[in-house]
Amino acid sequence: MVASQLGRNVYRVSATGVITELAKEIPVPAAIGYDTKRNRLLIPQIALSSVTMVDLP
């Protein structure tokens, strides 16, 4: 998974190079985390001093 501060998105990049958008319109995403138990993406937002949680399919 890759966070783009310029693009304001978080992407999954597969081993074959396929890029999938996982979360969009995230202001200044920081070091992302992944909760394997709940299949959830955790995205700290520096500018907002908050964390966004995204449930993955």
C-alpha positions in Angstrom: 0.0 0.0 0.0 1.2 3.5 -0.9 0.0 6.9 0.4 0.2 9.9 -1.9 0.2 13.3 -0.2 0.1 15.1 -3.5 -2.7 12.9 -4.9 -4.5 12.7 -1.5 -5.1 9.0 -2.0 -4.0 5.6 -0.8 -3.3 2.9 -3.3 -2.6 -0.9 -3.4 0.1 -1.9 -5.8 0.0 -5.6 -6.6 3.1 -7.7 -7.3 2.2 -7.5 -11.0 2.0 -3.7 -10.9 -1.8 -3.4 -10.9 -2.8 -0.2 -9.0 -6.1 0.0 -7.1 -7.3 3.1 -5.3 -8.3 2.1 -1.7 -9.1 5.6 -0.2 -9.4 9.0 -1.8 -9.6 12.6 -0.7 -7.4 12.0 2.4 -5.7 15.3 3.3 -2.0 14.7 3.9 -2.0 10.9 4.5 1.0 9.8 6.6 2.5 6.4 7.5 -0.4 4.0 6.8 -1.2 1.0 8.9 -3.1 -2.2 8.2 -5.3 -4.1 10.8 -5.1 -7.7 9.5 -7.7 -8.9 12.1 -10.4 -6.5 10.9 -9.1 -6.0 7.3 -9.0 -2.3 7.9 -6.7 0.5 6.6 -5.6 3.1 9.2 -4.5 6.4 7.7 -3.1 9.1 10.0 -3.7 12.6 8.7 -1.1 15.1 9.7 -3.0 18.3 8.7 -6.2 17.3 10.6 -4.5 15.6 13.6 -6.8 12.6 13.1 -6.9 9.0 11.8 -9.2 7.7 9.1 -10.2 4.0 9.2 -11.2 2.4 5.9 -12.8 -1.1 5.8 -11.4 -3.0 2.9 -13.4 -5.4 0.7 
